[in-house]
């Protein structure tokens, strides 16, 4: 089970850190990703991280602004979002797949959290 948190309202140029806590004892076996979905748009890949944290995949639209990391001791994956823009406004979802690649395809992920809303005002 995945539980995302940390969303909220922030002004453009600001920062937020999203967290996604997972239950279970095999957290370190999972590749984890973040996706987002804005109103009226399709779900979009944001970032993914492999089981150890040694490899990441970041979408071009957020590269240089967003960072994904994980703490396997805390069963938590993070998305640090800096220099936020109004176009980053969306519901952000964390997702996981056991022993998966750091895929940008949402079909590759088997488990999904409930989403947390990020609103960036101009």
C-alpha positions in Angstrom: 0.0 0.0 0.0 1.3 3.5 -1.0 0.3 6.7 0.8 1.3 10.0 -0.8 1.4 13.3 1.2 2.9 16.7 1.1 0.8 18.4 -1.5 -0.5 21.9 -1.1 -0.7 25.4 -2.5 2.5 27.2 -3.3 3.5 30.3 -5.3 5.4 30.0 -8.5 9.1 29.7 -7.8 8.5 27.9 -4.5 9.2 24.4 -3.4 7.4 21.4 -2.0 8.5 17.9 -1.0 6.2 15.1 -1.6 6.5 11.8 0.4 5.1 8.4 -0.3 5.1 5.9 2.5 4.8 2.2 1.8 3.7 -0.6 4.0 5.3 -4.0 3.9 8.7 -5.5 4.5 9.9 -5.7 0.9 10.0 -2.0 0.1 13.6 -2.2 -1.0 12.6 -4.6 -3.8 10.4 -2.0 -5.5 11.1 0.4 -8.2 9.1 3.6 -7.4 7.8 6.3 -9.5 5.9 9.6 -9.5 3.3 10.5 -12.0 1.0 13.5 -12.2 -2.4 14.3 -13.8 -3.7 17.8 -14.5 -7.4 18.4 -15.1 -8.4 17.3 -18.5 -5.0 15.8 -19.3 -3.5 12.4 -19.4 -1.4 11.0 -16.6 2.2 12.1 -17.1 5.5 10.5 -15.9 7.5 12.7 -13.6 10.3 10.6 -12.1 11.3 7.1 -11.1 14.0 5.5 -8.9 15.4 2.0 -8.7 15.4 -0.2 -5.7 18.7 1.0 -4.3 18.4 4.7 -5.3 21.4 4.4 -7.6 19.5 5.1 -10.8 16.8 7.6 -11.5 14.8 8.6 -14.5 13.5 12.2 -14.7 11.1 13.6 -17.2 12.5 16.4 -19.4 9.7 18.7 -18.3 11.0 18.7 -14.7 14.6 17.9 -15.1 16.8 20.3 -13.1 13.9 21.3 -10.9 12.7 18.0 -9.4 14.6 15.3 -7.6 13.5 11.8 -6.6 15.1 10.0 -3.7 14.2 7.2 -1.3 14.9 6.0 2.2 14.5 2.3 2.4 14.9 2.3 6.2 11.8 4.5 6.4 9.9 2.8 3.5 9.5 6.2 1.9 10.1 7.8 -1.5 10.4 11.5 -1.9 9.9 14.0 -4.7 11.6 17.3 -4.1 10.1 20.0 -6.3 11.9 23.3 -6.7 11.2 26.3 -8.9 7.6 25.3 -9.3 5.6 26.6 -12.2 1.8 26.9 -12.6 2.0 24.2 -15.2 3.2 21.8 -12.4 -0.3 22.0 -10.9 -1.7 18.5 -10.8 -2.6 15.5 -8.7 0.7 13.7 -8.0 0.6 9.9 -7.6 3.3 7.5 -6.4 3.5 4.1 -8.0 5.5 1.0 -7.5 6.5 -2.2 -9.2 8.4 -5.1 -7.7 11.8 -5.6 -9.4 10.8 -3.3 -12.2 12.9 -1.0 -14.4 12.8 2.8 -14.0 10.1 3.0 -16.6 8.2 6.1 -17.7 5.2 4.1 -18.7 2.4 4.1 -16.2 1.4 0.6 -17.4 4.6 -0.8 -16.0 3.6 0.0 -12.4 1.3 -2.4 -10.5 0.7 -0.4 -7.3 -0.6 3.1 -6.9 -1.2 5.6 -4.1 -4.2 7.8 -3.8 -2.6 11.0 -5.0 -1.9 14.4 -3.5 -2.8 17.7 -5.0 -0.2 20.3 -5.8 -1.4 23.7 -6.8 1.0 26.4 -8.0 -0.3 29.9 -8.2 1.1 32.5 -10.6 
